[in-house]
Amino acid sequence: MTQLLQLEVRIQTQPVRFSMPCWVEVTLTNQHSAPLLINQRLAVGYKNRPDRELYAEVFRRGGNEVVSRDARLYQRDLPQLQDYISLEPGESKSTTFDLFRWYDIPGPGEYDLIVS
């Protein structure tokens, strides 16, 4: 099966400290030979909310239980027609968000991050 989109996640903040923002950069790249329609907002939110394009899950290193918790209440309009763009082959769209603004993490340790 051909991969149409590539999602790359990079932690910009090094080292990560709870006393500072943890900037996460997300880049979506069209790997297909034709244009693809995407929602360019790439707005972060929570897994069970319809008003987001991205959500994160944090696991203790090597674990399979999500340990991150929603950190804020938010209200965002659902996507509108103007939020969608054609992403040409090889073209990318990026966004950056502060992981600690959106998610509570249990405390110091080693973690794995999955962004969907």
N, C-alpha and C positions, 0 to 999 in steps of 0.2 A: 504494500500500500504506500502510495506517495504521500509524503508529509507536505501539506499545503502551507502551514504557518509554523514558524519557529518562534518560541517564546524564550527569551534569554533574561535571566535575573542576575543582577550583580549588586552586592552590598557595597555601597560607596564609602560608608563610614568605617574606618579601620584605626584603632581597634574599636569594637562595639562596647559602649559603656551605657549603663542605665541612666546616667545623669545627663546624657546628651541624646540628640535625635539619632535614629538609625535609618539613614537614607537608603532606600532600595530603588534601584533603577530597573525598569522593565522595558524590554524592547521586543516588539512584535515585527517579524520580517516575513514577507511574502516569498515562499520557496517555490511557488507554483509558476508555470509558464504563462499564466493568464492573470489579469487583474482580479483581485478579490475584494469584496465589500466588507468593510470592518467598521466598528463603532470607534471613532477617533478619540472619544473622551478618555478611554482607558481609566475610568474612575474606580478607585479602590472602594471596597465595602465589605460586606459579610456574605458568607456562603448562601445563607437562606434568604437573602434579600434580592428582589428583582431589579433594584435601581443601582446596580453596579456592573462593571465589566470585568473587574479583577477582584480576587480575594486571596488571602494568605492563610496558610495553616503552618503552625510551628510545632515541632515534635522535639522531645529530648533526643539527643544524638543516639541513633540506632533504634529508637522506640517507634511504636505505631499508634500511640494515643496522642491526639491533638491536645497540647497544653496551653495554647494561646486562647485568650478570651476577648470578646468584644470590649473595646475601651471607650466607645463614645456612641451617643445617640446622634443620628443624622437623618435628614430628610432631603432627598434629591428627586428632581423630576425624572420620570422615565425618559429614555432616549427619544429624541425627536428626529425627524427626517434629515435635518441639517447636520446631525451628529455623525452620519455615515459618509464615508469617503471610499473611493476606489484606491486600493493599495496596489501599485504596479509591481510586476515581477522584480524581485531584488530590493524593493523599496521597504523602508522600516518606519515605524512610528514608536516613539518612546514616551515614557512618563516616569516621574519620580515621586515617591511618597515616604513619609516618616512612619516606619513600622510601629514605633512605640506610641505614636499619636493614635493609631488605629487599633492596636492590640496590646493587651496586658500579657506579660511574660512572667512566669512564676518567680524568677530570680536568677542569680548568676549560674552559669553552667554552659554546656555545649549543646547547641540546638541545630536542627535541620529545618530549613524553610522551603515550603512548596508554595508557589504562586500559580493560581489557575485563572 
